[in-house]
Each structure stands twice: as structure tokens, then as C-alpha cells.
Amino acid sequence: MRVLVVTPHPDDETFCCGGSILNHLRRGDEVYVDVVTDGRYGSPDQQLRGSEELVRIRTREIECALSVLGVDKANVRYLGFEDGRVKSRRREAQEALRWRIKELSPEIVYSPVPFDMHDDHATLGKITLGLFPRARFYIIWVPTSLDPRRRGLVYLRKWSKVIVDIEGYRETKLRAMKCYSSQLGGLSGDMMRRFTGKTETFYQLVRS
């Protein structure tokens, strides 16, 4: 079985799907990863933020993480969009993913949800939803609309949860996460709990 993981930035694939990637590989599935942006703005360090040096750092980090997970280097594609610019280049991103899905004919696609708070994530989620509606969508930055008191929860009700038990792969996932030394310090306690737990949660559109 072929599996495609769409990751907006270097780290999203490991934090949100690392255990599931390990599970697929253990079963003998082919896992492909499309890294959409270069991650150049993913740092609180103003001197580093936006620099080519940060691009190099994050590239090394994702190479390290995917190596720990066991993803074949030949199955990793870097689209090279500038961090934060996916929305303004949506048509190009859509064509790149359309071509990739046509090329691979994957049985499973992982993508950020189309209602994530980050524009890059949400845009890619909307693109994936249009190209592969049965994809498994993951949440990185939880929208405030997920608060039960917010009307946005009505939208979430159109989605079913897929909870994957990754307890047997958790230690390897944590080792892969440690490759992202430039990113771990910026994660909230809630995010760390979600990313380091014994399960990974995905959402699939409920077909009417």
C-alpha cells in the first residue's frame, strides 16, 4: 500500500504522524513525504528567522527525523515553497499535489486539517480535501473554534475521528522528534502532550 504524507513544514510529519508512519512501514507499506515549505520563518530567534541558515537547519532536522522513522530518502520530495507563502501560491501548490497524487495513486493521504489556525496548514488542507476527500487530516495549531462554546464546532461535527494506537512506536517517534531541536522549545505544553502521547488522532470527512 502507498501512503502520502503532506507536511507543510519540516516537523509536522513527525509530530503529528510519526507513529502512524512507523506503523505503515512496519506493515510493509511504501511511505512518501512531500515537504511543502522550507520552514525559514519557524524560529523565535529574530537573527535566524527568515535566513538561509534556518532553511539548512530545518532540512538537516527533517532528514534526521525521517531517517530515524525509516522513510526512504528517495520517497521524500521538497516542493520548496517559502514558509508562509502557500496561500499566495495556492494554484502552484495544488498542481504539485495533484501531480503527486496522480503519480503515486496512494491509498492513504495524511494532511493538515483545512481549519488549522496556520494559513499554510489550512491552505494545504483545503487543497488536499479537494484532491483526496478521504484523506486523514491532522491538527497542528488547534483553532479557537474547537472550543465547544464556539459555533465552529458545528463544522467539526462533519468529521469522524480516527485514533491510531502508537504505543509500540512511541519511543522511536520521540527519538525522531528530538531531531527538531530548533522547534521543540516553541511548543506549548498542550501540543507536547498531544504529540508525545500513546495515540495519534486524525479526522476524516463524513460522507453524506
C-alpha positions in Angstrom: 0.0 0.0 0.0 1.2 3.5 -0.8 0.9 6.3 1.7 1.5 10.0 1.1 2.2 12.4 4.0 1.8 16.1 3.1 3.7 18.2 5.6 3.5 22.0 5.5 6.8 22.4 7.3 9.7 20.2 8.4 8.5 18.8 11.7 4.7 18.5 11.1 5.1 15.0 9.6 6.9 13.7 12.7 5.0 15.5 15.4 1.6 14.6 14.0 2.1 11.4 12.0 5.4 9.9 13.3 3.8 6.9 15.0 1.5 6.2 12.0 4.4 6.4 9.6 6.2 3.8 11.7 3.1 1.6 11.8 2.8 1.8 8.0 6.5 0.9 7.5 6.2 -2.0 9.9 3.4 -3.4 7.8 5.4 -3.1 4.6 3.7 0.0 3.2 5.5 2.5 1.0 5.6 5.9 2.7 6.2 9.1 0.7 6.6 12.5 2.2 6.0 15.8 0.5 7.7 18.7 2.4 5.9 21.8 1.1 7.7 24.8 2.6 11.3 25.5 3.6 10.4 26.5 7.2 12.5 29.6 7.1 10.3 31.6 9.5 10.0 28.9 12.1 12.1 30.4 14.8 11.7 32.9 17.6 15.3 34.0 17.1 15.0 37.2 15.0 18.5 36.9 13.6 17.9 33.4 12.4 14.3 33.9 11.3 13.9 34.1 7.5 17.5 33.1 6.8 19.0 30.5 4.5 20.8 29.2 7.6 17.5 28.3 9.2 16.4 26.6 5.9 19.6 24.5 6.1 19.0 23.7 9.8 15.4 22.6 9.2 16.4 20.5 6.2 19.0 18.7 8.3 16.4 18.2 11.0 13.8 16.6 8.8 16.5 14.4 7.2 17.4 13.2 10.7 13.8 12.6 11.7 12.8 10.7 8.6 16.0 8.6 8.9 15.0 7.7 12.5 11.5 6.8 11.3 12.9 4.7 8.4 11.5 6.7 5.5 13.4 6.0 2.2 15.2 9.2 1.1 14.1 8.6 -2.4 10.5 8.9 -1.3 10.9 12.4 0.1 10.1 15.4 -2.1 10.9 19.0 -1.3 8.5 21.4 -3.0 10.5 24.4 -1.9 7.7 27.0 -1.3 8.7 29.8 1.0 7.4 29.4 4.5 4.1 31.4 4.9 3.5 31.8 1.2 1.4 28.7 0.4 -1.8 30.7 0.3 -0.5 33.2 -2.2 0.8 30.3 -4.4 -2.2 28.1 -3.9 -2.6 27.2 -7.6 1.0 26.0 -7.8 0.8 24.0 -4.6 -2.5 22.5 -5.9 -0.9 21.4 -9.2 2.1 20.0 -7.4 0.0 17.8 -5.1 -2.4 16.9 -7.9 0.5 15.6 -9.9 1.9 13.7 -6.9 -1.4 12.0 -6.1 -1.8 11.0 -9.8 1.8 9.7 -9.9 1.5 7.6 -6.7 -2.2 6.7 -6.6 -1.9 6.4 -2.8 -4.5 4.5 -0.7 -4.0 6.9 2.2 -3.0 10.5 2.3 -2.2 12.5 5.5 -2.7 16.3 5.5 -3.3 19.1 8.0 -6.9 19.9 8.6 -8.4 22.7 6.4 -9.4 24.6 9.5 -6.0 24.8 11.2 -5.0 28.2 12.5 -1.9 28.5 10.4 -2.5 29.7 6.8 0.0 27.2 5.3 -1.7 24.3 7.1 -5.2 25.4 6.3 -4.5 26.0 2.6 -2.9 22.6 2.2 -5.8 21.0 4.0 -8.3 22.6 1.6 -6.2 21.6 -1.4 -6.0 18.0 -0.1 -9.7 17.9 0.7 -10.4 18.8 -2.9 -8.0 16.3 -4.4 -8.4 13.4 -2.0 -11.5 13.8 0.1 -11.0 10.6 2.1 -7.6 11.8 3.4 -6.7 11.6 7.1 -6.4 15.1 8.4 -4.3 16.1 11.5 -4.5 19.2 13.7 -1.3 21.1 14.5 -2.5 24.5 15.7 -5.9 24.0 17.3 -8.4 26.5 16.1 -10.2 28.5 18.8 -13.4 27.5 17.1 -12.9 24.0 18.5 -13.9 25.4 21.9 -17.3 23.7 22.5 -18.8 27.2 23.1 -17.9 28.3 19.6 -20.1 27.8 16.6 -17.1 26.4 14.7 -17.7 23.1 16.4 -20.6 22.5 14.1 -18.1 22.3 11.3 -16.1 19.7 13.2 -19.2 17.5 13.5 -18.9 16.8 9.8 -15.7 14.9 10.6 -15.2 11.5 12.2 -12.2 10.7 14.4 -9.6 8.1 13.5 -7.5 7.3 16.6 -4.3 5.3 16.0 -2.6 3.4 18.8 1.1 4.1 18.5 2.2 2.9 21.9 4.5 0.4 20.4 6.2 3.1 18.3 6.2 5.9 20.8 9.9 5.7 21.8 11.1 5.7 18.2 8.8 8.7 17.5 10.2 10.6 20.5 13.7 9.9 19.2 12.7 11.3 15.8 11.1 14.4 17.5 14.4 15.1 19.2 16.0 15.8 15.8 13.9 19.0 15.8 16.0 20.9 18.3 15.2 24.2 16.7 11.4 23.6 17.1 10.8 21.8 20.4 11.3 24.9 22.6 8.4 26.7 20.9 5.8 24.1 21.6 3.2 24.6 24.2 2.5 22.1 27.0 -0.7 21.1 25.3 1.0 20.5 22.0 3.7 18.4 23.6 1.1 16.3 25.3 -0.7 15.7 22.0 2.5 15.0 20.1 4.1 12.7 22.6 1.0 10.6 23.6 0.2 7.0 23.0 -2.2 7.7 20.2 -2.4 10.0 17.1 -5.8 11.5 16.2 -6.9 12.2 12.6 -10.1 13.4 11.1 -11.9 12.1 8.1 -14.8 13.8 6.3 -18.1 12.1 7.0 -19.7 11.2 3.7 -23.3 12.1 3.4 
